[in-house]
Amino acid sequence: MIAEESGCDAGEGSEVLGLALVAAVQAAVQAHITVAASPATLLSMGKPVEIMPYDPAWPAMFAKWGTCLRVALGDAVARIDHIGSTSVPGLAAKPVIDIQISVASLEATDAFLRPLAEMGLVYRADNPERTKRYFREPPGQRRTHVHVRQTGSFSQQFPLLFRDYLRCHTAAANEYAAAKKHCAARFRNDRPGYVQAKDAFVWDIIRRADAWAQHTGWAPGPSDA
């Protein structure tokens, strides 16, 4: 179970994954249509989807990256944050450290492209999401995803709100873990299918998170690095 953090608006109850949410996940599974994948995605499809129990070492893994990134990037970037499931204490997750770097403009590539490449990070120019620039870990190192997004954009705010909401709402985090395990069991050898199947639940959570943000006046806290 994920402990409630002090200062957070619980307001969630202790119910388990509700019937409506189960139905949403099952519907997404039934309606699954394989999407076109890039060559890089195809290479990773053979790796099974594994949802692991929370590892207390994950924050330290991010902290090591965060320190190195801040040294390399300096004040050229506004924020460096631990995002994704490994950033939520107690949450089961794929053992992948997700890092978000917030920049003033995605066009100012000199501010981040060369420093990240010099750290050994691999730029994935074939990434289809045009609201970010995407990098992967140096060859042979533990899987790490680095997402560079524009400060203040929807895509930059989304993972911060999603993370903070789950950190403050135990029941929602437990529901999310159950949904991920359900989808991983169904799409163990199909990563794009897994992502697509859990999307319905992700959007349900962000709807609730937005209501919570409006009620509490949520804003991102200080940068993690």
C-alpha positions, -999 to +999 in steps of 0.1 A: +000+000+000+011+035-007+012+058+023-007+092+022+017+121+022+011+149+047-003+181+033-021+163+004-058+164-001-068+127+003-105+129-006-103+096-024-116+069-001-101+034+003-121+015-024-103-008-047-104-007-085-140+001-092-162-018-116-164+011-140-126+013-142-123-025-147-148-021-175-128+007-190-096-013-190-113-044-204-129-023-231-095-009-240-081-044-242-110-056-264-108-026-287-070-028-290-057-022-325-020-025-331-005+009-340+023+015-365+056+013-347+089+029-354+120+007-360+132+015-324+098+004-310+099-028-330+132-037-315+118-033-280+086-053-286+103-086-279+111-075-243+082-086-220+063-060-200+071-065-164+054-047-135+077-049-105+070-041-068+082-006-058+120-005-053+132+020-027+164+024-048+145+041-076+147+077-061+185+073-056+189+062-092+171+093-104+191+115-080+224+102-095+211+111-130+196+144-118+229+156-103+248+147-135+222+164-157+222+196-137+260+198-139+259+192-177+229+215-184+233+242-157+208+270-159+200+264-195+170+242-183+143+253-160+136+220-143+148+184-140+122+161-125+117+124-117+084+115-134+065+083-142+056+054-119+090+050-103+086+086-089+056+076-068+066+060-035+051+025-031+038+022-067+045-009-087+061-001-120+082-011-149+118-007-137+125+023-159+136+057-146+117+085-164+132+120-163+117+152-176+138+181-185+119+214-190+133+239-214+122+273-227+120+261-263+123+228-281+139+247-310+169+258-290+185+224-293+220+237-286+209+242-250+204+204-244+212+183-274+250+184-273+253+182-235+230+152-234+249+135-262+282+141-245+268+123-215+263+093-237+225+096-239+211+084-273+189+109-291+158+092-306+150+114-336+124+089-348+102+096-317+067+104-331+057+127-303+064+162-316+059+179-282+091+165-268+126+155-276+134+120-265+167+103-253+176+069-240+202+056-217+238+051-229+243+016-245+247-011-219+233+009-190+200+005-170+170+015-190+163+053-186+140+076-205+148+113-208+119+135-220+127+171-230+096+193-230+087+229-232+081+246-199+044+254-194+031+232-222+004+207-216+027+178-222+052+192-196+025+198-170+007+165-175+033+141-159+040+165-130+003+167-121-002+130-127+027+122-104+017+146-076-019+134-077-009+098-073+016+107-045-013+122-026-041+097-033-034+062-022-065+046-036-059+061-071-023+048-070-035+013-060-061+014-088-034+024-113-011-004-102-040-029-106-048-016-140-012-019-151-009-054-139-041-064-157-029-049-190+006-063-186-008-098-181-028-094-214+000-077-234+031-091-218+049-094-252+033-064-269+045-031-254+025-008-277-006-029-269+001-025-232+005+012-234-027+016-255-047-007-232-039+013-201-046+047-217-083+047-207-073+045-170-045+071-174-071+096-188-095+088-160-069+096-134-058+128-151-095+139-152-096+134-114-062+151-110-074+181-129-104+185-106-081+181-076-057+208-091-086+232-095-097+226-059-063+229-043-046+254-067-020+229-075+013+241-090+045+221-095+069+223-066+106+230-069+127+211-095+139+178-083+175+186-095 
